[in-house]
Structures are given as structure tokens and as C-alpha cells.
Amino acid sequence: MEEKISGLIITYNEEKNIQEVLECFDFCDEIIVVDSLSTDKTVEIAGTFPKVKIIQNKFEDFTKQRNLALDYAKNDWVLFLDGDERISEKGKQEIIETVNNPNACDAYYIYRIFFLGQQKIRFSGTQNDKNFRLFRKSKAHYDDLKKVHETLLVNGKTGFLKNKLLHYSFENYDRFKDKMIYYGQLKGLELSQKGKKYSFFTKWSKTIFKFLKTYILKLGILDGINGLKISYLQSLYVYETYQSLRKANS
């Protein structure tokens, strides 16, 4: 008997992506969409897929939305995708073979190929990017203390898949900038709740170091103008984190 997989995704105003990403779940037994009260056609489009179950839940943070999706999944094996991620046909086949392997691990990292628009990003810190995307929900959950850059806690053996996801994270400069500002604001709140205190020196030293790390140490310079943009926006995320922390401390 073949193992069944639940495809999971959290959404908010993803009408541009939802059709394509849900098609990536075509080999899954069910698809769970946890939507943060979208105001566009995300829910309408998702509702045209027969395997989809839609749960609408007011957004508090990314971790809560992800753990809610896990709660609704009826299968132990889950595949979690973001709206801007895509799976190749080879990737789908590898996932099917993996979950049906009696010696399978409990959670798998999948590497990602990044794109800015339609241009592939080869460096700028993306060359080693990976995330847990396939795992047994009985062996894992997302760390409740993380509001952004969710962390999966795995009680078991982990592994890596060979086929990479296509990650269209940076649709354009303005949306990438908005995302970094928003993520920074959430990260600042997270640090505040952990008791961290704002420091002018820490803010600027970490902001500058993040730029240099991405542009020089992680070879963003080899990505040309896109590497410069990514390095700046990565450092903007750090800057916004500490701006948010300062406001939360006041």
C-alpha cells in the first residue's frame, strides 16, 4: 500500500501564484490551504481544485499558520510549499519514491534555486539555501517561539532530496523590499518577546556586516547588479529588525 501525502500551504493574497503552486500538489492525496483572510481571488481559485480544503484563519504569525495546517492534515507525510515555490516532475517522482522507502528518514531538506524575476541567482547566499519541506508530522512541528523564518523541530532522522525546488521569491525589487521590511518587523517583535534590548551599536554593526557578508563572503558580487540589490535588501531586513525592537522596547 502506497503512502499518502498531504500537500500544505499557507496563503495571503496569492492569486498570482496559487494556480501554479496547487498544480504542484497534483500527486498528493489532499491539499490543505490555510488562508490569512485574503482580499484577492486566492480562495476563489483554490476552491476550483477538488482536493483542496480551505481553512481561513486570521494571521498572527507564520509559525501558528503552519502548525494549524499540520493539525488539519490527515496523513502523516506532509509536503509544505510556499506560494512562490515550484516542483519539477523529477522532484515529484523522487518524493513519491522517498515516502514509500521503508528506510525513509523522518524529515527531508530540499535545496532551492532562486530567481529574481526570471533571472537565476547563483550566489548572494542562495547557493546553500535549503528548508525542510517533506516530513512526517508525527515527528515534527514548528517552533512556537519563532514568528518569522519558521524553524521545524524534528524528533528523528533527517536527510536531503536530490532535486531542487524552483524559488521565485523575488518577483521584483519592490515586492522583495516590502517582504524584507515586513519580516524585519516580525523578527523585532520576536526578539522583544525573548527579552532582547535595543542597541544602536548592535543595529548598525549587524546591518553593515549582513551587507558585507552577502555581497563579499557569499559572493553576491558575482551576481552583478542583482547581487548588489539582494545584499542591500538583506541588510535592510536586519535594520528593520532592530528598528522594530526599539519601538517594542519603548
C-alpha positions in Angstrom: 0.0 0.0 0.0 1.5 3.3 -1.1 2.0 6.1 1.5 -0.3 9.1 1.1 0.9 12.7 1.2 -0.9 15.8 2.4 0.1 19.0 0.5 0.2 22.1 2.7 0.4 25.8 2.0 -0.3 29.0 3.9 -1.5 31.9 1.8 -2.4 35.6 1.8 -3.2 37.3 -1.5 -1.5 34.8 -3.7 -3.8 35.0 -6.7 -0.8 35.3 -9.0 0.8 32.1 -7.7 -2.0 29.9 -6.3 -2.9 28.1 -9.6 0.6 27.0 -10.4 1.6 26.0 -6.8 -1.5 24.0 -6.3 -0.8 22.1 -9.6 2.5 21.1 -8.0 0.4 19.1 -5.4 -1.3 17.0 -8.1 0.3 13.8 -6.7 -0.9 14.5 -3.2 -3.9 12.8 -1.6 -5.2 16.1 -0.2 -4.3 19.7 -0.2 -4.7 21.9 2.9 -4.8 25.7 2.3 -4.6 27.9 5.4 -5.5 31.3 4.2 -5.0 34.5 6.2 -8.3 36.2 5.0 -7.1 37.1 1.5 -8.8 40.0 -0.1 -8.0 38.9 -3.7 -9.0 35.8 -5.7 -6.8 33.4 -3.8 -9.6 31.5 -2.1 -11.8 31.5 -5.2 -9.1 30.0 -7.4 -8.1 27.4 -4.7 -11.7 26.4 -4.4 -11.7 25.1 -8.0 -9.3 22.3 -7.1 -11.2 19.2 -5.9 -8.6 18.0 -3.5 -8.4 21.4 -1.7 -9.6 22.0 1.8 -9.6 25.7 2.8 -9.2 26.9 6.3 -9.4 30.7 6.8 -7.7 31.9 9.9 -6.6 35.5 11.0 -2.9 35.9 10.7 -0.9 36.2 13.9 2.5 34.8 12.8 3.8 32.3 10.2 4.5 29.6 12.7 0.9 29.5 14.0 -0.4 29.3 10.5 1.9 26.4 9.6 1.2 24.4 12.8 -2.5 24.9 12.1 -2.1 23.4 8.6 -0.3 20.4 10.3 -3.3 20.0 12.6 -5.7 19.6 9.6 -3.5 17.2 7.6 -5.0 13.7 7.8 -1.8 12.0 6.5 1.5 11.6 8.4 3.6 12.5 5.4 3.3 16.2 4.5 4.8 18.3 1.8 4.9 22.0 2.7 5.3 24.6 -0.1 5.3 28.4 -0.2 3.3 30.2 -2.9 6.5 31.1 -4.8 7.9 27.6 -4.9 7.6 25.0 -7.7 8.4 21.3 -8.0 9.8 19.7 -11.2 8.3 16.4 -12.4 11.6 14.7 -11.3 11.1 16.2 -7.9 7.6 14.8 -7.6 8.8 11.3 -8.5 11.6 11.5 -6.0 9.2 12.5 -3.3 6.9 9.6 -4.1 9.8 7.1 -4.1 11.1 8.6 -0.8 8.0 8.3 1.3 7.5 4.7 0.1 11.0 3.7 1.0 10.9 1.5 4.2 14.2 3.1 5.2 13.0 6.7 4.8 14.1 9.5 7.1 11.6 11.4 9.2 12.2 14.8 7.5 14.0 16.0 4.4 15.7 19.2 3.4 15.2 20.4 -0.1 17.6 22.8 -1.7 16.2 25.7 -3.7 17.2 27.6 -6.9 16.4 31.3 -6.5 15.1 33.6 -9.2 14.9 37.4 -9.3 12.1 37.9 -11.8 13.1 35.3 -14.5 16.9 35.6 -13.8 18.6 32.8 -11.9 20.5 33.9 -8.8 23.6 31.8 -8.4 25.3 33.3 -5.4 24.4 36.0 -2.8 23.9 33.4 -0.1 21.4 31.4 -2.1 23.8 28.7 -3.2 23.4 26.7 0.0 19.8 27.6 0.8 17.6 24.7 2.0 14.5 24.1 4.0 12.6 21.2 5.4 9.7 20.7 3.0 8.9 16.9 3.3 8.4 15.3 6.7 6.3 13.1 9.0 4.1 15.4 11.0 4.2 12.8 13.9 7.9 13.5 14.1 8.0 17.3 13.7 6.4 20.6 14.5 7.3 24.3 14.0 8.9 26.1 16.9 6.3 28.2 18.6 8.9 30.9 19.6 9.6 31.8 16.0 7.4 34.4 14.4 9.3 34.5 11.1 11.8 32.3 9.4 9.9 29.3 10.9 12.0 26.6 12.4 10.9 22.9 12.1 11.8 20.9 15.2 12.4 17.2 14.2 12.4 14.3 16.6 14.0 11.8 14.3 16.4 11.2 11.4 16.8 13.9 8.7 18.0 13.7 5.1 18.3 15.5 1.8 16.5 15.2 -1.5 18.5 15.5 -4.7 16.0 17.5 -6.9 15.8 21.2 -6.1 12.8 23.4 -5.8 12.4 26.5 -8.0 12.0 29.5 -5.8 10.6 32.6 -7.4 10.9 34.6 -4.1 12.0 37.8 -5.6 9.3 38.6 -8.2 10.6 42.2 -8.4 12.6 44.6 -6.4 9.7 46.4 -4.8 7.9 43.3 -3.6 11.2 41.9 -2.3 11.8 45.1 -0.4 8.3 45.1 1.1 8.9 41.5 2.2 12.2 42.2 3.9 10.6 45.2 5.8 7.7 43.1 7.0 9.9 40.2 8.0 12.1 42.5 9.9 9.2 44.0 11.8 8.1 40.5 12.9 11.6 39.5 13.8 11.9 42.6 16.0 8.7 41.6 17.9 10.1 38.1 18.3 13.3 39.4 19.9 11.4 41.7 22.2 9.3 38.8 23.5 12.5 37.0 24.2 13.7 39.9 26.4 16.2 41.4 24.0 17.1 45.1 24.4 17.7 47.6 21.6 21.3 48.7 21.0 22.3 51.3 18.5 25.7 49.7 18.1 24.2 46.2 17.5 21.8 47.6 14.9 24.4 49.2 12.8 27.2 46.7 13.2 24.9 43.8 12.3 23.3 45.7 9.4 26.7 46.5 7.9 28.0 43.0 8.5 25.0 41.5 6.8 25.6 43.5 3.7 29.3 42.7 3.5 28.6 39.0 4.3 26.1 38.7 1.5 27.9 40.8 -1.1 31.5 39.7 -0.4 31.7 36.5 1.7 28.7 34.9 0.0 29.8 36.1 -3.4 26.9 38.4 -4.2 29.3 40.5 -6.2 29.3 37.7 -8.8 25.5 38.2 -9.3 26.2 41.7 -10.7 23.5 44.3 -10.1 21.1 41.7 -8.7 23.7 40.7 -6.1 24.0 44.3 -5.0 20.2 44.6 -4.7 19.9 41.4 -2.7 22.8 42.3 -0.4 21.2 45.7 0.3 17.8 44.2 1.0 19.2 41.5 3.2 20.8 44.2 5.3 17.6 46.2 5.2 15.9 43.2 6.9 18.4 43.4 9.8 18.0 47.2 10.0 14.2 46.9 10.2 14.5 44.1 12.8 16.3 46.5 15.2 14.0 49.4 14.4 11.1 47.2 15.3 12.9 46.1 18.5 13.5 49.7 19.5 9.8 50.5 19.1 8.8 47.4 21.0 11.1 48.4 23.9 9.8 51.9 24.1 
